[in-house]
Amino acid sequence: GCGASLKPHSVHRHVREVHDGFLPAKVACRFCKKLFRFDGIIAHERRHTGERPYSCRFCKKAFIQGGMRTLHEDRWHFKRLYHCLADECTATFVSDNQIRKHLRKVHEVTAKFNSMFEKRDSEHTAVAFASLAPEVAAAIRNPKKRRRSSIARAPPVQESASVEESPQPAQRSPSPELVSAELPAETPLKPPQADQYGENGVEIESVS
């Protein structure tokens, strides 16, 4: 590898763009005309419109992205902490960015960060969950997986997939009955008359 420190979900994009040279298409913002990826243009335009659809379940704050709301609730309401697991370290942090910086500077970790720290509940976490409605608490404990954009999950073309999976019936050799039914019948050759040709196939001259 090139030694770049990346999150697991960013490795595939890094390889495609940096090493394979594949640059994805970008979309221009309707307000400032800056270019953004397809999965980031919506969040950027919300900064112009002021739309904040993700409201905190505990306070009146709202956010433009669901991940920002999760970080806010974990830090200020659930009070979850990130515990360092490197070399029997007991350091704790309130965000994953802080513990990643700690791992790079103190423990000189450059890859596989997720295996070097753990997010744990505190004594405030159970109290915060108890204050929520049961369906809201269940949704936080078991979040739905985020769906990728339709461009990344575009299904393959059905015709090409069918050719790769199994041979088409039309590729098989047809039966003689089908061949005779599809092809036009040829005009049969007329046999030579017996009085014009001899036994050896030589034409007999007519005697006048």
mmCIF file of the C-alpha atoms, coordinates in Angstrom:
data_MODEL
# 
_entry.id   MODEL 
# 
loop_
_atom_site.group_PDB 
_atom_site.id 
_atom_site.type_symbol 
_atom_site.label_atom_id 
_atom_site.label_alt_id 
_atom_site.label_comp_id 
_atom_site.label_asym_id 
_atom_site.label_entity_id 
_atom_site.label_seq_id 
_atom_site.pdbx_PDB_ins_code 
_atom_site.Cartn_x 
_atom_site.Cartn_y 
_atom_site.Cartn_z 
_atom_site.occupancy 
_atom_site.B_iso_or_equiv 
_atom_site.pdbx_formal_charge 
_atom_site.auth_seq_id 
_atom_site.auth_comp_id 
_atom_site.auth_asym_id 
_atom_site.auth_atom_id 
_atom_site.pdbx_PDB_model_num 
ATOM 1   C CA . GLY A 1 1   ? 0.000   0.000   0.000   1.00 0.00 ? 1   GLY A CA 1 
ATOM 2   C CA . CYS A 1 2   ? 0.901   3.664   -0.174  1.00 0.00 ? 2   CYS A CA 1 
ATOM 3   C CA . GLY A 1 3   ? 0.771   4.136   3.605   1.00 0.00 ? 3   GLY A CA 1 
ATOM 4   C CA . ALA A 1 4   ? -2.254  6.437   3.623   1.00 0.00 ? 4   ALA A CA 1 
ATOM 5   C CA . SER A 1 5   ? -4.350  6.364   6.829   1.00 0.00 ? 5   SER A CA 1 
ATOM 6   C CA . LEU A 1 6   ? -7.965  5.914   5.817   1.00 0.00 ? 6   LEU A CA 1 
ATOM 7   C CA . LYS A 1 7   ? -11.269 4.875   7.289   1.00 0.00 ? 7   LYS A CA 1 
ATOM 8   C CA . PRO A 1 8   ? -12.519 1.446   6.114   1.00 0.00 ? 8   PRO A CA 1 
ATOM 9   C CA . HIS A 1 9   ? -15.320 2.892   4.004   1.00 0.00 ? 9   HIS A CA 1 
ATOM 10  C CA . SER A 1 10  ? -12.863 5.224   2.221   1.00 0.00 ? 10  SER A CA 1 
ATOM 11  C CA . VAL A 1 11  ? -10.318 2.622   1.092   1.00 0.00 ? 11  VAL A CA 1 
ATOM 12  C CA . HIS A 1 12  ? -12.231 1.595   -2.037  1.00 0.00 ? 12  HIS A CA 1 
ATOM 13  C CA . ARG A 1 13  ? -12.689 5.218   -3.146  1.00 0.00 ? 13  ARG A CA 1 
ATOM 14  C CA . HIS A 1 14  ? -9.015  5.991   -2.446  1.00 0.00 ? 14  HIS A CA 1 
ATOM 15  C CA . VAL A 1 15  ? -7.802  3.085   -4.588  1.00 0.00 ? 15  VAL A CA 1 
ATOM 16  C CA . ARG A 1 16  ? -10.098 3.971   -7.485  1.00 0.00 ? 16  ARG A CA 1 
ATOM 17  C CA . GLU A 1 17  ? -9.261  7.688   -7.553  1.00 0.00 ? 17  GLU A CA 1 
ATOM 18  C CA . VAL A 1 18  ? -5.580  7.774   -6.544  1.00 0.00 ? 18  VAL A CA 1 
ATOM 19  C CA . HIS A 1 19  ? -4.189  4.494   -7.845  1.00 0.00 ? 19  HIS A CA 1 
ATOM 20  C CA . ASP A 1 20  ? -6.576  3.563   -10.667 1.00 0.00 ? 20  ASP A CA 1 
ATOM 21  C CA . GLY A 1 21  ? -7.056  7.138   -11.886 1.00 0.00 ? 21  GLY A CA 1 
ATOM 22  C CA . PHE A 1 22  ? -10.865 6.980   -11.909 1.00 0.00 ? 22  PHE A CA 1 
ATOM 23  C CA . LEU A 1 23  ? -12.363 10.403  -11.164 1.00 0.00 ? 23  LEU A CA 1 
ATOM 24  C CA . PRO A 1 24  ? -16.104 10.365  -10.466 1.00 0.00 ? 24  PRO A CA 1 
ATOM 25  C CA . ALA A 1 25  ? -18.431 12.923  -11.955 1.00 0.00 ? 25  ALA A CA 1 
ATOM 26  C CA . LYS A 1 26  ? -19.142 15.998  -9.852  1.00 0.00 ? 26  LYS A CA 1 
ATOM 27  C CA . VAL A 1 27  ? -22.260 18.131  -9.577  1.00 0.00 ? 27  VAL A CA 1 
ATOM 28  C CA . ALA A 1 28  ? -22.307 21.926  -9.442  1.00 0.00 ? 28  ALA A CA 1 
ATOM 29  C CA . CYS A 1 29  ? -24.043 23.640  -6.529  1.00 0.00 ? 29  CYS A CA 1 
ATOM 30  C CA . ARG A 1 30  ? -27.137 25.594  -7.554  1.00 0.00 ? 30  ARG A CA 1 
ATOM 31  C CA . PHE A 1 31  ? -26.119 28.557  -5.390  1.00 0.00 ? 31  PHE A CA 1 
ATOM 32  C CA . CYS A 1 32  ? -22.321 28.954  -5.448  1.00 0.00 ? 32  CYS A CA 1 
ATOM 33  C CA . LYS A 1 33  ? -21.482 26.759  -8.487  1.00 0.00 ? 33  LYS A CA 1 
ATOM 34  C CA . LYS A 1 34  ? -18.843 24.794  -6.578  1.00 0.00 ? 34  LYS A CA 1 
ATOM 35  C CA . LEU A 1 35  ? -18.335 21.184  -7.619  1.00 0.00 ? 35  LEU A CA 1 
ATOM 36  C CA . PHE A 1 36  ? -19.115 18.351  -5.234  1.00 0.00 ? 36  PHE A CA 1 
ATOM 37  C CA . ARG A 1 37  ? -19.566 14.619  -5.385  1.00 0.00 ? 37  ARG A CA 1 
ATOM 38  C CA . PHE A 1 38  ? -23.034 13.246  -5.894  1.00 0.00 ? 38  PHE A CA 1 
ATOM 39  C CA . ASP A 1 39  ? -23.245 12.050  -2.279  1.00 0.00 ? 39  ASP A CA 1 
ATOM 40  C CA . GLY A 1 40  ? -22.128 15.428  -0.878  1.00 0.00 ? 40  GLY A CA 1 
ATOM 41  C CA . ILE A 1 41  ? -24.034 17.976  -2.929  1.00 0.00 ? 41  ILE A CA 1 
ATOM 42  C CA . ILE A 1 42  ? -27.250 17.594  -0.907  1.00 0.00 ? 42  ILE A CA 1 
ATOM 43  C CA . ALA A 1 43  ? -25.569 18.312  2.422   1.00 0.00 ? 43  ALA A CA 1 
ATOM 44  C CA . HIS A 1 44  ? -23.699 21.264  0.938   1.00 0.00 ? 44  HIS A CA 1 
ATOM 45  C CA . GLU A 1 45  ? -26.810 22.905  -0.497  1.00 0.00 ? 45  GLU A CA 1 
ATOM 46  C CA . ARG A 1 46  ? -28.490 22.650  2.891   1.00 0.00 ? 46  ARG A CA 1 
ATOM 47  C CA . ARG A 1 47  ? -25.926 25.154  4.143   1.00 0.00 ? 47  ARG A CA 1 
ATOM 48  C CA . HIS A 1 48  ? -27.358 27.654  1.662   1.00 0.00 ? 48  HIS A CA 1 
ATOM 49  C CA . THR A 1 49  ? -31.027 26.861  2.262   1.00 0.00 ? 49  THR A CA 1 
ATOM 50  C CA . GLY A 1 50  ? -30.748 26.526  6.042   1.00 0.00 ? 50  GLY A CA 1 
ATOM 51  C CA . GLU A 1 51  ? -32.506 23.149  5.990   1.00 0.00 ? 51  GLU A CA 1 
ATOM 52  C CA . ARG A 1 52  ? -31.645 20.968  9.003   1.00 0.00 ? 52  ARG A CA 1 
ATOM 53  C CA . PRO A 1 53  ? -33.801 17.844  8.853   1.00 0.00 ? 53  PRO A CA 1 
ATOM 54  C CA . TYR A 1 54  ? -32.004 15.893  11.616  1.00 0.00 ? 54  TYR A CA 1 
ATOM 55  C CA . SER A 1 55  ? -33.187 17.121  15.005  1.00 0.00 ? 55  SER A CA 1 
ATOM 56  C CA . CYS A 1 56  ? -31.627 16.003  18.268  1.00 0.00 ? 56  CYS A CA 1 
ATOM 57  C CA . ARG A 1 57  ? -33.827 13.639  20.287  1.00 0.00 ? 57  ARG A CA 1 
ATOM 58  C CA . PHE A 1 58  ? -32.937 15.431  23.529  1.00 0.00 ? 58  PHE A CA 1 
ATOM 59  C CA . CYS A 1 59  ? -32.441 19.141  22.829  1.00 0.00 ? 59  CYS A CA 1 
ATOM 60  C CA . LYS A 1 60  ? -33.536 21.679  20.229  1.00 0.00 ? 60  LYS A CA 1 
ATOM 61  C CA . LYS A 1 61  ? -30.452 21.477  18.034  1.00 0.00 ? 61  LYS A CA 1 
ATOM 62  C CA . ALA A 1 62  ? -30.754 20.316  14.428  1.00 0.00 ? 62  ALA A CA 1 
ATOM 63  C CA . PHE A 1 63  ? -28.189 19.199  11.876  1.00 0.00 ? 63  PHE A CA 1 
ATOM 64  C CA . ILE A 1 64  ? -27.797 18.902  8.122   1.00 0.00 ? 64  ILE A CA 1 
ATOM 65  C CA . GLN A 1 65  ? -26.513 15.312  8.304   1.00 0.00 ? 65  GLN A CA 1 
ATOM 66  C CA . GLY A 1 66  ? -27.499 12.324  10.374  1.00 0.00 ? 66  GLY A CA 1 
ATOM 67  C CA . GLY A 1 67  ? -23.885 11.578  11.280  1.00 0.00 ? 67  GLY A CA 1 
ATOM 68  C CA . MET A 1 68  ? -23.489 15.000  12.854  1.00 0.00 ? 68  MET A CA 1 
ATOM 69  C CA . ARG A 1 69  ? -26.552 14.358  15.011  1.00 0.00 ? 69  ARG A CA 1 
ATOM 70  C CA . THR A 1 70  ? -25.119 11.012  16.116  1.00 0.00 ? 70  THR A CA 1 
ATOM 71  C CA . LEU A 1 71  ? -21.832 12.610  17.158  1.00 0.00 ? 71  LEU A CA 1 
ATOM 72  C CA . HIS A 1 72  ? -23.715 15.315  19.061  1.00 0.00 ? 72  HIS A CA 1 
ATOM 73  C CA . GLU A 1 73  ? -25.924 12.850  20.960  1.00 0.00 ? 73  GLU A CA 1 
ATOM 74  C CA . ASP A 1 74  ? -23.049 10.498  21.774  1.00 0.00 ? 74  ASP A CA 1 
ATOM 75  C CA . ARG A 1 75  ? -20.942 13.319  23.143  1.00 0.00 ? 75  ARG A CA 1 
ATOM 76  C CA . TRP A 1 76  ? -23.428 15.456  25.052  1.00 0.00 ? 76  TRP A CA 1 
ATOM 77  C CA . HIS A 1 77  ? -26.367 13.197  25.951  1.00 0.00 ? 77  HIS A CA 1 
ATOM 78  C CA . PHE A 1 78  ? -25.245 9.565   25.934  1.00 0.00 ? 78  PHE A CA 1 
ATOM 79  C CA . LYS A 1 79  ? -21.756 10.636  27.016  1.00 0.00 ? 79  LYS A CA 1 
ATOM 80  C CA . ARG A 1 80  ? -20.126 7.719   25.238  1.00 0.00 ? 80  ARG A CA 1 
ATOM 81  C CA . LEU A 1 81  ? -16.344 7.699   25.278  1.00 0.00 ? 81  LEU A CA 1 
ATOM 82  C CA . TYR A 1 82  ? -13.719 6.301   22.924  1.00 0.00 ? 82  TYR A CA 1 
ATOM 83  C CA . HIS A 1 83  ? -11.226 4.131   24.822  1.00 0.00 ? 83  HIS A CA 1 
ATOM 84  C CA . CYS A 1 84  ? -7.716  3.581   23.500  1.00 0.00 ? 84  CYS A CA 1 
ATOM 85  C CA . LEU A 1 85  ? -6.688  -0.094  23.295  1.00 0.00 ? 85  LEU A CA 1 
ATOM 86  C CA . ALA A 1 86  ? -3.040  0.352   22.306  1.00 0.00 ? 86  ALA A CA 1 
ATOM 87  C CA . ASP A 1 87  ? -0.312  -0.779  24.728  1.00 0.00 ? 87  ASP A CA 1 
ATOM 88  C CA . GLU A 1 88  ? -2.638  -0.916  27.755  1.00 0.00 ? 88  GLU A CA 1 
ATOM 89  C CA . CYS A 1 89  ? -3.379  2.802   27.349  1.00 0.00 ? 89  CYS A CA 1 
ATOM 90  C CA . THR A 1 90  ? -6.214  4.179   29.489  1.00 0.00 ? 90  THR A CA 1 
ATOM 91  C CA . ALA A 1 91  ? -6.820  7.409   27.561  1.00 0.00 ? 91  ALA A CA 1 
ATOM 92  C CA . THR A 1 92  ? -10.420 8.273   26.648  1.00 0.00 ? 92  THR A CA 1 
ATOM 93  C CA . PHE A 1 93  ? -11.789 10.755  24.141  1.00 0.00 ? 93  PHE A CA 1 
ATOM 94  C CA . VAL A 1 94  ? -15.170 12.175  23.211  1.00 0.00 ? 94  VAL A CA 1 
ATOM 95  C CA . SER A 1 95  ? -14.796 11.819  19.412  1.00 0.00 ? 95  SER A CA 1 
ATOM 96  C CA . ASP A 1 96  ? -13.185 9.423   16.974  1.00 0.00 ? 96  ASP A CA 1 
ATOM 97  C CA . ASN A 1 97  ? -11.130 12.228  15.429  1.00 0.00 ? 97  ASN A CA 1 
ATOM 98  C CA . GLN A 1 98  ? -9.465  12.934  18.747  1.00 0.00 ? 98  GLN A CA 1 
ATOM 99  C CA . ILE A 1 99  ? -8.554  9.322   19.372  1.00 0.00 ? 99  ILE A CA 1 
ATOM 100 C CA . ARG A 1 100 ? -7.202  8.932   15.828  1.00 0.00 ? 100 ARG A CA 1 
ATOM 101 C CA . LYS A 1 101 ? -4.880  11.878  16.409  1.00 0.00 ? 101 LYS A CA 1 
ATOM 102 C CA . HIS A 1 102 ? -3.862  10.296  19.717  1.00 0.00 ? 102 HIS A CA 1 
ATOM 103 C CA . LEU A 1 103 ? -3.060  6.988   18.006  1.00 0.00 ? 103 LEU A CA 1 
ATOM 104 C CA . ARG A 1 104 ? -0.984  8.694   15.328  1.00 0.00 ? 104 ARG A CA 1 
ATOM 105 C CA . LYS A 1 105 ? 1.030   10.937  17.641  1.00 0.00 ? 105 LYS A CA 1 
ATOM 106 C CA . VAL A 1 106 ? 1.419   8.808   20.777  1.00 0.00 ? 106 VAL A CA 1 
ATOM 107 C CA . HIS A 1 107 ? 1.348   5.234   19.500  1.00 0.00 ? 107 HIS A CA 1 
ATOM 108 C CA . GLU A 1 108 ? 2.488   5.945   15.898  1.00 0.00 ? 108 GLU A CA 1 
ATOM 109 C CA . VAL A 1 109 ? -0.405  4.000   14.387  1.00 0.00 ? 109 VAL A CA 1 
ATOM 110 C CA . THR A 1 110 ? -0.841  4.626   10.653  1.00 0.00 ? 110 THR A CA 1 
ATOM 111 C CA . ALA A 1 111 ? -3.460  2.034   9.632   1.00 0.00 ? 111 ALA A CA 1 
ATOM 112 C CA . LYS A 1 112 ? -6.266  -0.153  11.019  1.00 0.00 ? 112 LYS A CA 1 
ATOM 113 C CA . PHE A 1 113 ? -7.442  2.474   13.474  1.00 0.00 ? 113 PHE A CA 1 
ATOM 114 C CA . ASN A 1 114 ? -10.761 0.773   14.192  1.00 0.00 ? 114 ASN A CA 1 
ATOM 115 C CA . SER A 1 115 ? -9.027  -2.153  15.874  1.00 0.00 ? 115 SER A CA 1 
ATOM 116 C CA . MET A 1 116 ? -7.133  0.175   18.214  1.00 0.00 ? 116 MET A CA 1 
ATOM 117 C CA . PHE A 1 117 ? -10.062 1.891   19.954  1.00 0.00 ? 117 PHE A CA 1 
ATOM 118 C CA . GLU A 1 118 ? -13.562 1.097   21.190  1.00 0.00 ? 118 GLU A CA 1 
ATOM 119 C CA . LYS A 1 119 ? -16.641 3.201   21.872  1.00 0.00 ? 119 LYS A CA 1 
ATOM 120 C CA . ARG A 1 120 ? -18.230 2.311   25.215  1.00 0.00 ? 120 ARG A CA 1 
ATOM 121 C CA . ASP A 1 121 ? -21.306 3.389   27.120  1.00 0.00 ? 121 ASP A CA 1 
ATOM 122 C CA . SER A 1 122 ? -21.089 5.282   30.399  1.00 0.00 ? 122 SER A CA 1 
ATOM 123 C CA . GLU A 1 123 ? -23.373 5.541   33.420  1.00 0.00 ? 123 GLU A CA 1 
ATOM 124 C CA . HIS A 1 124 ? -25.232 8.362   31.640  1.00 0.00 ? 124 HIS A CA 1 
ATOM 125 C CA . THR A 1 125 ? -26.086 6.233   28.606  1.00 0.00 ? 125 THR A CA 1 
ATOM 126 C CA . ALA A 1 126 ? -28.737 4.095   30.312  1.00 0.00 ? 126 ALA A CA 1 
ATOM 127 C CA . VAL A 1 127 ? -30.356 7.168   31.842  1.00 0.00 ? 127 VAL A CA 1 
ATOM 128 C CA . ALA A 1 128 ? -30.514 8.870   28.448  1.00 0.00 ? 128 ALA A CA 1 
ATOM 129 C CA . PHE A 1 129 ? -32.104 5.837   26.805  1.00 0.00 ? 129 PHE A CA 1 
ATOM 130 C CA . ALA A 1 130 ? -34.688 5.579   29.581  1.00 0.00 ? 130 ALA A CA 1 
ATOM 131 C CA . SER A 1 131 ? -35.856 9.121   28.868  1.00 0.00 ? 131 SER A CA 1 
ATOM 132 C CA . LEU A 1 132 ? -36.709 8.287   25.254  1.00 0.00 ? 132 LEU A CA 1 
ATOM 133 C CA . ALA A 1 133 ? -39.762 6.602   23.818  1.00 0.00 ? 133 ALA A CA 1 
ATOM 134 C CA . PRO A 1 134 ? -39.286 2.845   23.289  1.00 0.00 ? 134 PRO A CA 1 
ATOM 135 C CA . GLU A 1 135 ? -39.502 3.068   19.495  1.00 0.00 ? 135 GLU A CA 1 
ATOM 136 C CA . VAL A 1 136 ? -36.991 5.925   19.373  1.00 0.00 ? 136 VAL A CA 1 
ATOM 137 C CA . ALA A 1 137 ? -34.567 4.089   21.644  1.00 0.00 ? 137 ALA A CA 1 
ATOM 138 C CA . ALA A 1 138 ? -34.872 0.957   19.503  1.00 0.00 ? 138 ALA A CA 1 
ATOM 139 C CA . ALA A 1 139 ? -34.139 2.955   16.347  1.00 0.00 ? 139 ALA A CA 1 
ATOM 140 C CA . ILE A 1 140 ? -30.971 4.386   17.908  1.00 0.00 ? 140 ILE A CA 1 
ATOM 141 C CA . ARG A 1 141 ? -29.747 1.021   19.163  1.00 0.00 ? 141 ARG A CA 1 
ATOM 142 C CA . ASN A 1 142 ? -30.397 -0.680  15.808  1.00 0.00 ? 142 ASN A CA 1 
ATOM 143 C CA . PRO A 1 143 ? -29.865 1.954   13.112  1.00 0.00 ? 143 PRO A CA 1 
ATOM 144 C CA . LYS A 1 144 ? -30.744 1.164   9.531   1.00 0.00 ? 144 LYS A CA 1 
ATOM 145 C CA . LYS A 1 145 ? -27.874 0.789   7.118   1.00 0.00 ? 145 LYS A CA 1 
ATOM 146 C CA . ARG A 1 146 ? -27.406 3.796   4.923   1.00 0.00 ? 146 ARG A CA 1 
ATOM 147 C CA . ARG A 1 147 ? -28.322 3.157   1.307   1.00 0.00 ? 147 ARG A CA 1 
ATOM 148 C CA . ARG A 1 148 ? -25.782 4.126   -1.271  1.00 0.00 ? 148 ARG A CA 1 
ATOM 149 C CA . SER A 1 149 ? -26.625 6.306   -4.185  1.00 0.00 ? 149 SER A CA 1 
ATOM 150 C CA . SER A 1 150 ? -28.464 4.805   -7.122  1.00 0.00 ? 150 SER A CA 1 
ATOM 151 C CA . ILE A 1 151 ? -25.453 5.463   -9.337  1.00 0.00 ? 151 ILE A CA 1 
ATOM 152 C CA . ALA A 1 152 ? -23.204 3.232   -7.274  1.00 0.00 ? 152 ALA A CA 1 
ATOM 153 C CA . ARG A 1 153 ? -25.841 0.509   -7.007  1.00 0.00 ? 153 ARG A CA 1 
ATOM 154 C CA . ALA A 1 154 ? -26.997 0.578   -10.623 1.00 0.00 ? 154 ALA A CA 1 
ATOM 155 C CA . PRO A 1 155 ? -28.030 -2.951  -11.685 1.00 0.00 ? 155 PRO A CA 1 
ATOM 156 C CA . PRO A 1 156 ? -26.179 -4.501  -14.604 1.00 0.00 ? 156 PRO A CA 1 
ATOM 157 C CA . VAL A 1 157 ? -27.772 -4.603  -18.015 1.00 0.00 ? 157 VAL A CA 1 
ATOM 158 C CA . GLN A 1 158 ? -30.082 -7.578  -18.194 1.00 0.00 ? 158 GLN A CA 1 
ATOM 159 C CA . GLU A 1 159 ? -28.968 -8.696  -21.635 1.00 0.00 ? 159 GLU A CA 1 
ATOM 160 C CA . SER A 1 160 ? -25.273 -8.819  -20.795 1.00 0.00 ? 160 SER A CA 1 
ATOM 161 C CA . ALA A 1 161 ? -25.982 -10.539 -17.476 1.00 0.00 ? 161 ALA A CA 1 
ATOM 162 C CA . SER A 1 162 ? -28.032 -13.241 -19.180 1.00 0.00 ? 162 SER A CA 1 
ATOM 163 C CA . VAL A 1 163 ? -25.274 -13.915 -21.684 1.00 0.00 ? 163 VAL A CA 1 
ATOM 164 C CA . GLU A 1 164 ? -22.659 -14.267 -18.951 1.00 0.00 ? 164 GLU A CA 1 
ATOM 165 C CA . GLU A 1 165 ? -24.726 -16.453 -16.663 1.00 0.00 ? 165 GLU A CA 1 
ATOM 166 C CA . SER A 1 166 ? -26.017 -19.064 -19.097 1.00 0.00 ? 166 SER A CA 1 
ATOM 167 C CA . PRO A 1 167 ? -25.905 -19.628 -22.864 1.00 0.00 ? 167 PRO A CA 1 
ATOM 168 C CA . GLN A 1 168 ? -28.951 -18.592 -24.811 1.00 0.00 ? 168 GLN A CA 1 
ATOM 169 C CA . PRO A 1 169 ? -31.140 -21.335 -26.275 1.00 0.00 ? 169 PRO A CA 1 
ATOM 170 C CA . ALA A 1 170 ? -30.717 -19.727 -29.721 1.00 0.00 ? 170 ALA A CA 1 
ATOM 171 C CA . GLN A 1 171 ? -27.011 -20.611 -29.661 1.00 0.00 ? 171 GLN A CA 1 
ATOM 172 C CA . ARG A 1 172 ? -27.728 -24.326 -29.685 1.00 0.00 ? 172 ARG A CA 1 
ATOM 173 C CA . SER A 1 173 ? -27.760 -26.168 -32.981 1.00 0.00 ? 173 SER A CA 1 
ATOM 174 C CA . PRO A 1 174 ? -31.341 -26.315 -34.233 1.00 0.00 ? 174 PRO A CA 1 
ATOM 175 C CA . SER A 1 175 ? -33.044 -29.574 -35.081 1.00 0.00 ? 175 SER A CA 1 
ATOM 176 C CA . PRO A 1 176 ? -33.458 -30.675 -38.723 1.00 0.00 ? 176 PRO A CA 1 
ATOM 177 C CA . GLU A 1 177 ? -37.196 -30.111 -38.509 1.00 0.00 ? 177 GLU A CA 1 
ATOM 178 C CA . LEU A 1 178 ? -36.670 -26.429 -37.580 1.00 0.00 ? 178 LEU A CA 1 
ATOM 179 C CA . VAL A 1 179 ? -34.142 -25.936 -40.364 1.00 0.00 ? 179 VAL A CA 1 
ATOM 180 C CA . SER A 1 180 ? -36.452 -27.368 -42.961 1.00 0.00 ? 180 SER A CA 1 
ATOM 181 C CA . ALA A 1 181 ? -39.325 -25.256 -41.672 1.00 0.00 ? 181 ALA A CA 1 
ATOM 182 C CA . GLU A 1 182 ? -37.373 -21.972 -41.635 1.00 0.00 ? 182 GLU A CA 1 
ATOM 183 C CA . LEU A 1 183 ? -35.380 -22.210 -44.869 1.00 0.00 ? 183 LEU A CA 1 
ATOM 184 C CA . PRO A 1 184 ? -37.232 -21.849 -48.201 1.00 0.00 ? 184 PRO A CA 1 
ATOM 185 C CA . ALA A 1 185 ? -37.517 -25.020 -50.219 1.00 0.00 ? 185 ALA A CA 1 
ATOM 186 C CA . GLU A 1 186 ? -35.128 -25.202 -53.158 1.00 0.00 ? 186 GLU A CA 1 
ATOM 187 C CA . THR A 1 187 ? -36.387 -25.984 -56.622 1.00 0.00 ? 187 THR A CA 1 
ATOM 188 C CA . PRO A 1 188 ? -35.520 -29.655 -57.348 1.00 0.00 ? 188 PRO A CA 1 
ATOM 189 C CA . LEU A 1 189 ? -33.380 -30.407 -60.365 1.00 0.00 ? 189 LEU A CA 1 
ATOM 190 C CA . LYS A 1 190 ? -35.165 -32.138 -63.209 1.00 0.00 ? 190 LYS A CA 1 
ATOM 191 C CA . PRO A 1 191 ? -33.697 -35.544 -64.009 1.00 0.00 ? 191 PRO A CA 1 
ATOM 192 C CA . PRO A 1 192 ? -32.366 -35.966 -67.528 1.00 0.00 ? 192 PRO A CA 1 
ATOM 193 C CA . GLN A 1 193 ? -34.662 -37.626 -69.987 1.00 0.00 ? 193 GLN A CA 1 
ATOM 194 C CA . ALA A 1 194 ? -33.721 -41.119 -71.052 1.00 0.00 ? 194 ALA A CA 1 
ATOM 195 C CA . ASP A 1 195 ? -34.064 -40.466 -74.790 1.00 0.00 ? 195 ASP A CA 1 
ATOM 196 C CA . GLN A 1 196 ? -31.573 -37.527 -74.729 1.00 0.00 ? 196 GLN A CA 1 
ATOM 197 C CA . TYR A 1 197 ? -28.655 -39.162 -72.866 1.00 0.00 ? 197 TYR A CA 1 
ATOM 198 C CA . GLY A 1 198 ? -27.062 -42.535 -73.104 1.00 0.00 ? 198 GLY A CA 1 
ATOM 199 C CA . GLU A 1 199 ? -25.855 -44.800 -70.379 1.00 0.00 ? 199 GLU A CA 1 
ATOM 200 C CA . ASN A 1 200 ? -22.581 -42.848 -69.953 1.00 0.00 ? 200 ASN A CA 1 
ATOM 201 C CA . GLY A 1 201 ? -24.296 -39.448 -69.757 1.00 0.00 ? 201 GLY A CA 1 
ATOM 202 C CA . VAL A 1 202 ? -23.333 -38.418 -73.329 1.00 0.00 ? 202 VAL A CA 1 
ATOM 203 C CA . GLU A 1 203 ? -25.984 -36.555 -75.213 1.00 0.00 ? 203 GLU A CA 1 
ATOM 204 C CA . ILE A 1 204 ? -27.317 -38.472 -78.218 1.00 0.00 ? 204 ILE A CA 1 
ATOM 205 C CA . GLU A 1 205 ? -27.510 -36.444 -81.398 1.00 0.00 ? 205 GLU A CA 1 
ATOM 206 C CA . SER A 1 206 ? -30.852 -36.512 -83.001 1.00 0.00 ? 206 SER A CA 1 
ATOM 207 C CA . VAL A 1 207 ? -30.962 -38.055 -86.445 1.00 0.00 ? 207 VAL A CA 1 
ATOM 208 C CA . SER A 1 208 ? -33.037 -36.140 -88.941 1.00 0.00 ? 208 SER A CA 1 
# 
